[in-house]
Amino acid sequence: PDNCGIICDKYAETDSRIKVIHKKNGGLSDARNAGLDIATGQYICFIDSDDYVELNAIEILYNKACETGAEIIRYNYYVNNENGNYEVVTHEPMQNKQQLLEKAISSLSGVDAMWKLFVKRNLYDRNSLQFEDGINACEDYIMSIKLFYYSNLTVDISNVLYYYTVIGNSYSYTKNYELFLVDRIKAIGAVKTFLELNDIWQTYKKALYARIIMCKQTYLINKE
């Protein structure tokens, strides 16, 4: 209804780097996988449809990746407050992979969103990583943990590059919160399976239990 497909096609006509996919709506995971399937660049960066980045964001991230050899780069971002103004949000620097994984597994927010990560495409390809079909909330929770686990080097930078826009209620708190909770439970189950398959369940089980407790608390608050 908003002619977004036509608008995208017009951009593609003027810039050969732009690829447009017309497909039936299959949810977030399906859309992300469709993008990964046709990607040819060296790096993957997801930008949500109502957000935007600094004009030189990709240049900065690419140069830092080349300079450091990082397979994942985490950066800071802006988020709009209730007055419509943007405030800077800084991530907590992680000292090592174990600390990063513990934080990613246990936290309800902070490190797991795909839009917070600049990732080398080979990291997806060599580990055959795809987003979980049928999970349209917390799909990035599962993927971020896999990426952090397989990454040879994750680097934090202080640059504030992304504008995260909150318009009313986000996808995380849609009209039917219980449907979102179902996806959350599926995601936790998928992460548990991943940890077990890689023989790291004992190392990170407390972190996952912390996540489960926070999910229950969040559910009870929203239920009220």
C-alpha positions in Angstrom: 0.0 0.0 0.0 2.9 2.4 0.5 4.5 1.5 -2.9 7.7 0.6 -1.1 8.5 -2.1 -3.7 8.2 0.4 -6.5 10.4 2.8 -4.6 13.1 0.2 -4.0 13.0 -0.9 -7.7 13.7 2.7 -8.7 16.7 2.9 -6.5 18.0 -0.4 -7.9 17.7 1.1 -11.4 20.0 3.9 -10.5 22.6 1.9 -8.4 23.7 -1.6 -9.4 24.8 -2.3 -5.8 21.2 -2.3 -4.7 19.4 -5.7 -4.9 15.6 -5.9 -4.4 13.8 -9.0 -3.4 10.1 -9.4 -4.0 8.7 -12.2 -1.9 5.8 -13.3 0.2 5.9 -12.2 3.8 7.5 -15.1 5.7 8.5 -13.2 8.8 11.7 -11.8 10.1 13.9 -14.9 10.0 12.8 -15.7 6.4 13.5 -12.1 5.3 17.0 -12.2 6.9 17.8 -15.5 5.3 16.6 -14.2 1.9 19.1 -11.4 2.2 21.9 -13.7 3.3 21.2 -16.0 0.3 21.9 -13.3 -2.3 24.6 -11.3 -0.4 27.9 -11.0 -2.2 29.7 -8.4 -0.1 32.4 -9.2 2.5 30.3 -8.0 5.4 26.7 -8.2 6.6 25.0 -5.3 8.4 21.2 -5.4 9.1 19.3 -2.1 9.4 15.7 -2.2 10.7 13.2 -0.6 8.4 12.4 2.3 10.7 16.0 3.0 11.7 19.0 4.7 10.0 22.7 5.0 10.3 25.4 7.7 10.0 26.3 8.5 6.4 29.8 7.1 6.9 28.9 4.2 9.2 29.7 1.4 6.8 33.0 3.1 5.8 34.0 3.4 9.4 33.1 -0.2 10.2 34.7 -1.6 7.1 38.0 0.2 7.8 38.0 -0.9 11.4 37.4 -4.5 10.3 40.3 -4.4 7.8 42.5 -2.7 10.4 41.9 -5.2 13.2 40.9 -8.4 11.3 37.7 -8.5 13.3 34.9 -10.8 12.2 32.4 -9.0 14.4 32.4 -5.3 15.3 30.0 -3.9 18.0 29.3 -0.2 18.1 27.3 2.3 20.1 24.0 3.8 19.0 21.3 6.4 19.6 17.8 5.7 20.8 14.9 8.2 20.8 13.3 9.0 24.1 9.6 9.8 24.9 10.2 13.4 23.8 11.5 12.4 20.4 15.1 13.3 21.2 17.9 10.8 20.7 20.2 9.7 23.5 23.5 7.8 23.2 23.6 4.2 24.4 27.0 2.7 24.9 27.6 -1.0 25.1 29.6 -2.7 27.9 33.1 -3.6 26.6 33.7 -7.3 26.9 37.1 -8.7 27.9 36.9 -12.1 26.3 34.6 -14.5 24.4 33.3 -16.2 27.5 32.2 -12.9 29.1 30.6 -11.9 25.8 28.7 -15.2 25.5 27.5 -15.1 29.1 26.2 -11.6 28.6 24.5 -12.5 25.3 22.9 -15.6 26.7 21.6 -14.1 30.0 20.5 -10.6 29.0 17.1 -9.7 27.7 18.6 -6.8 25.8 22.0 -5.2 25.2 24.0 -7.4 23.0 21.8 -9.6 20.9 20.2 -7.4 18.2 21.4 -8.0 14.7 21.4 -4.2 14.0 24.2 -3.8 16.7 26.6 -6.0 14.8 28.8 -5.7 11.7 29.7 -9.2 10.7 32.0 -10.8 8.2 29.9 -12.8 5.7 32.3 -15.7 5.8 31.4 -16.2 9.4 27.9 -17.1 8.3 29.0 -19.1 5.3 31.7 -21.3 6.8 29.4 -22.3 9.7 26.2 -22.6 7.5 24.4 -20.2 9.7 20.7 -19.4 8.9 18.1 -17.8 11.1 15.6 -20.2 12.7 12.5 -20.7 10.6 9.2 -20.0 12.4 10.8 -17.7 15.0 10.0 -14.1 14.3 10.9 -12.6 17.7 14.2 -13.3 19.4 15.6 -14.7 16.1 18.6 -12.4 16.6 19.1 -13.7 20.1 19.9 -17.2 18.7 22.0 -15.9 15.9 24.1 -13.5 17.9 25.1 -16.3 20.3 26.2 -18.5 17.4 28.1 -15.7 15.8 29.9 -14.8 19.0 30.8 -18.5 19.6 32.2 -19.0 16.1 33.9 -15.6 15.7 37.7 -15.6 15.9 37.8 -12.0 16.9 35.0 -9.6 18.1 36.0 -5.9 18.5 34.2 -3.1 20.4 34.4 0.5 19.1 33.3 3.7 20.7 31.7 5.2 17.6 28.0 6.1 17.8 26.7 5.0 14.3 23.2 3.8 14.5 19.8 5.5 15.2 17.4 3.1 16.8 13.8 4.4 16.5 11.1 3.4 18.9 7.6 4.2 17.5 4.9 3.3 19.9 5.3 -0.3 20.9 8.1 -2.3 19.3 7.7 -5.8 17.8 8.7 -7.1 21.2 5.5 -5.8 22.7 2.9 -6.3 20.1 -0.8 -6.6 20.9 -0.5 -10.3 21.7 2.4 -10.5 24.1 1.8 -14.2 24.6 2.6 -15.0 21.0 5.9 -13.2 21.5 6.5 -15.2 24.6 6.1 -18.4 22.6 8.9 -17.3 20.3 11.0 -16.4 23.3 10.6 -19.9 24.7 11.4 -21.4 21.3 14.6 -19.3 21.1 15.7 -20.3 24.6 15.2 -24.0 23.6 17.2 -23.5 20.4 20.1 -21.9 22.4 20.1 -24.7 24.9 20.3 -27.2 22.1 23.2 -25.3 20.5 25.1 -25.2 23.8 24.6 -28.9 24.3 25.7 -29.8 20.8 28.9 -27.8 21.3 29.6 -29.3 24.7 29.4 -25.9 26.5 26.2 -26.4 28.3 27.8 -26.7 31.7 29.8 -23.5 31.2 26.8 -21.4 30.3 23.8 -23.0 31.9 23.6 -20.4 34.7 23.5 -17.7 32.1 20.6 -19.3 30.3 18.7 -19.9 33.6 19.1 -16.2 34.3 17.5 -15.4 30.9 14.6 -17.7 31.8 14.0 -16.0 35.1 14.0 -12.6 33.5 11.6 -13.8 30.8 9.2 -15.0 33.5 9.5 -11.6 35.3 8.8 -9.7 32.1 5.8 -11.8 31.3 4.3 -11.3 34.7 4.8 -7.5 34.5 3.2 -7.4 31.0 0.4 -9.7 32.1 -0.6 -7.2 34.8 
